[in-house]
Amino acid sequence: MVTEAQHQAILQECQDWYKTLVQYKEKIQHLKNELYLFAPGITDHDTLVEVEHYHNQFHIQLINLHDVKHEIRHHVVEAERHPNFGHRIPHHQIKEKLDFLLKDLDQLENNFHNFIQA
C-alpha cells in the first residue's frame, strides 16, 4: 500500500527526471553543433574517424534519452492508473538507468571536449 505522499513524491521525481532528460537532449544537440563547427576542412584520417565516432555517439545517445523518457512516461501512466500499487521497484530501476545514462553522457561530453581541444 502506498500513501498519497509517497505517490506524489514518485510522480514529482519522475517530472524532475523528465526535465533533466530534456536538458541533456539540448546539451547533446549543442555538442552536435560544436562538432559540425569543428569538422569542416579536416582531412586527417584519424581525426575524421573520431568525428564520425562522436557523430554516431550523439545520435545513439539521443535515442537512449528518448527511450528513457518514454519509460518514465509509461511509469507515470501506470502510477496514475494504479495509485495504490507499489511502484518503488520499477521506479528504482528507472532511477538506476537514468543515473547510468547521465554518467555516460557526462563522460561523452568530457571526452568530446578533450578531443576538440587537443
Secondary structure, DSSP 4 states (H G I P E B T S, - for coil): ---HHHHHHHHHHHHHHHHHHHHHHHHHHHHHHHHHHHSTT---HHHHHHHHHHHHHHHHHHHHHHHHHHHHHHHHHHHHHSTTS--HHHHHHHHHHHHHHHHHHHHHHHHHHHHHH-
